[in-house]
Amino acid sequence: MQLSLANKTVLVTGGGSGIGKGVAAAAVDAGANVLIVGRNADRLAGAVDEISAGATGAGSVRYQPADVTNEDEVAAVVDAATAWTGTLHGVVNCAGGSETIGPVTQIDSELWRRTIDLNINGTMYMLKHSAREMVRGGGGSFIGISSIAASNTHRWFGAYGVAKAGIDHLMQLAADELGPSWVRVNCIRPGLIRTDLVAPVFEIPQLSDDYAACTPLPRPGEVDDIANVAVFLLSDASSYVTGQVINVDGGMMLRRGPDYSSMLEPMFGADGLRGVVPS
């Protein structure tokens, strides 16, 4: 089965690094015109150069800076992507992250709000504005990027897993609403994927060994593992797939979330990890 995105225009948020950059590169190789979006213009420009230099397909890539938590900026990049070829065919919303870590009894409430804003509100703004264009164009594919932390509790992860669980439900809600207009909406839940962001996991033997114990397949995930599924969901090969939350996690969903106590106990203490706050 050949997965072609020829003549399709795709918008990828968080496209300057990590999973977003990998998805953009794979989409370009599959023939798509890809607009990558992120907050750092220099990083985006570097990603465009890197993707263009390594491209093996007939697609093309350009960038436009935007903050997904700013609805006006989201609307502007959706307009730009649509204007490129006249129709927006797909979106992969990789922008996300976390600013909270530690026991729930010690969470910084402002950082909690910012994490929720980035993940849930940012996804909603992108869905809201891009779905309008895809409905007008006769259909399309929207992909949200969730996390194994949405389904398997990751103790002391603060707002992150909560926000990703919200993305899961938003994707299913939108799939139900937008199906009659031929807009498909799905979600990818990555497990441990080797990126710069999670490099510290591999540098702490107790933590990397625990991840291995949680994962049936005996290797960590790679960016290409996510990109391959994203290209499938963007392509016509998945034309009868919508409302799905697809785990790309080596089977980790079958076991448990990782144990971060080796990293966090020196910061918060054993009592702090079980919720004790000094009076």
Secondary structure as the mmCIF struct_conf table of DSSP 4:
data_model
#
loop_
_struct_conf.conf_type_id
_struct_conf.id
_struct_conf.beg_label_comp_id
_struct_conf.beg_label_asym_id
_struct_conf.beg_label_seq_id
_struct_conf.end_label_comp_id
_struct_conf.end_label_asym_id
_struct_conf.end_label_seq_id
TURN_TY1_P TURN_TY1_P1 ALA A 6 ASN A 7
STRN STRN1 THR A 9 THR A 13
TURN_TY1_P TURN_TY1_P2 GLY A 14 GLY A 16
BEND BEND1 SER A 17 SER A 17
HELX_RH_AL_P HELX_RH_AL_P1 GLY A 18 ASP A 29
TURN_TY1_P TURN_TY1_P3 ALA A 30 GLY A 31
STRN STRN2 ASN A 33 GLY A 38
BEND BEND2 ARG A 39 ARG A 39
HELX_RH_AL_P HELX_RH_AL_P2 ALA A 41 GLY A 54
BEND BEND3 GLY A 57 ALA A 58
STRN STRN3 SER A 60 PRO A 65
TURN_TY1_P TURN_TY1_P4 VAL A 68 THR A 69
HELX_RH_AL_P HELX_RH_AL_P3 GLU A 71 THR A 85
BEND BEND4 GLY A 86 GLY A 86
STRN STRN4 GLY A 90 ASN A 93
BEND BEND5 GLU A 99 GLU A 99
BEND BEND6 GLY A 102 GLY A 102
HELX_RH_3T_P HELX_RH_3T_P1 VAL A 104 GLN A 106
HELX_RH_AL_P HELX_RH_AL_P4 SER A 109 ILE A 116
HELX_RH_PI_P HELX_RH_PI_P1 ASP A 117 ASN A 121
HELX_RH_AL_P HELX_RH_AL_P5 GLY A 122 ARG A 136
TURN_TY1_P TURN_TY1_P5 GLY A 137 GLY A 138
STRN STRN5 GLY A 140 ILE A 145
HELX_RH_3T_P HELX_RH_3T_P2 ILE A 148 ALA A 150
TURN_TY1_P TURN_TY1_P6 SER A 151 SER A 151
BEND BEND7 ASN A 152 ASN A 152
TURN_TY1_P TURN_TY1_P7 ARG A 155 TRP A 156
TURN_TY1_P TURN_TY1_P8 GLY A 158 GLY A 158
HELX_RH_AL_P HELX_RH_AL_P6 ALA A 159 LEU A 178
HELX_RH_3T_P HELX_RH_3T_P3 GLY A 179 SER A 181
TURN_TY1_P TURN_TY1_P9 TRP A 182 TRP A 182
STRN STRN6 VAL A 183 PRO A 190
BEND BEND8 LEU A 192 LEU A 192
STRN STRN7 ILE A 193 ILE A 193
BEND BEND9 THR A 195 THR A 195
HELX_RH_3T_P HELX_RH_3T_P4 ASP A 196 VAL A 198
HELX_RH_AL_P HELX_RH_AL_P7 ALA A 199 GLU A 203
HELX_RH_AL_P HELX_RH_AL_P8 PRO A 205 CYS A 214
BEND BEND10 PRO A 216 ARG A 219
STRN STRN8 GLY A 221 GLY A 221
HELX_RH_AL_P HELX_RH_AL_P9 VAL A 223 LEU A 234
BEND BEND11 SER A 235 SER A 235
HELX_RH_3T_P HELX_RH_3T_P5 ASP A 236 SER A 238
TURN_TY1_P TURN_TY1_P10 SER A 239 TYR A 240
BEND BEND12 GLY A 243 GLY A 243
STRN STRN9 VAL A 245 VAL A 248
BEND BEND13 ASP A 249 ASP A 249
TURN_TY1_P TURN_TY1_P11 GLY A 250 GLY A 251
HELX_RH_3T_P HELX_RH_3T_P6 MET A 252 LEU A 254
BEND BEND14 ARG A 255 ARG A 255
HELX_RH_AL_P HELX_RH_AL_P10 SER A 261 LEU A 273
TURN_TY1_P TURN_TY1_P12 ARG A 274 GLY A 275
#
